[in-house]
Amino acid sequence: MTVNQGVGGSIPPWGAKIMNNIAFDYNYKDNNLDIRFKPLLSKVGSFYEETINTVKFVRASTDRPIMVCLSGGIDSEIICRAFLKAGIDFSVITAKHKNHTNNFDIRYARRFCAEFNIPIKIIELDTEDYFTRGIEQHIESGYRSINIYRYFQLFMLETVEKLGGCAILGSGEQIYHTVNDEICIKYDAGILAPLEWCKNNNANHFPIFFQTNPEIIYSYQQHPLVKWLLNDPTYFMRLDARYSAEKTLVYHQCFPEMPHRTKFNGYELIGKFRDEIQIKLEERFPDIKYTYIPVTQIQEQFLQK
């Protein structure tokens, strides 16, 4: 059973197309987002092993130079470390906020890339101008969302496409919510915007890395800590769902050499501004509701023959 609740973004009718580099098929019709996960295709290893397998799949899927979009958060750092472990060449691209709200992230990205001799390209983004005015070009093209991160994804996809690279973005991590006593993963139609942008531009990128295939999703759910927590719906009722303590623990267990730091994404210092913009987007696009898909339902689909 899929639970719909709250408000969300909306996308045009071409949302019925299927993206190859994603773990689910989807359909968008009558303001309803329908997601169906693909069956597992191989024996599933640990989350660490499946992360390495996924970066190998990325490399095999494109002839273009790989460019990891490093925000300064731990999700994109994990991707970089997986490419390093796999011995696959890549470069980093990161967006520096014009108003200096992510200076810490830029310094961290520079140090990280210098330590591992990773080429890095830093571009400038006027966040206030882009998220208040620049996103209108995407909305006019039909890419609508209440999450400004989706518009940032489009900005990075366009940038990397112009540079002739293949963009890898650290999105799609599993954030759990308890709804009606069931532990769910929340989706809104905005998650499809970067996928559809790729299809409409005949461009092969990986904007939702942590949902590239069923195996990487399932392996995370089977991690002993996560599997244990998924047996306790009350745990995910007590937390701020934006910040997953268990995710940080899993990442550090897989990559123990990663420095411990309180860091989740590259948006901490524009939180108030981000909330204000997203409230306006919710008012602008009230027609689509969030979709909460129970983890048990997702796993049933993974295990279907």
Secondary structure by P-SEA (a helix, b strand, c coil): ccccccbbbbbccccccccccccccccccccbbbbbbbccccccccaaaaaaaaaaaaaaacccbbbbbccccaaaaaaaaaaaaacccbbbbbbbbccccaaaaaaaaaaaaaaabbbbbbbbbaaaaaaaccaaaaaaaccccccaaaaaaaaaaaaaaaacbbbbbccccbbbbbcccbbbbbbccccaaaaaaaaaaccccccccccccaaaaaaaaacaaaaaaaacaaaaaaccccccaaaaaaaaaacccccccccccccccaaaaaaaaaaaaaaacccbbbbbbbaaaaaaaaacc
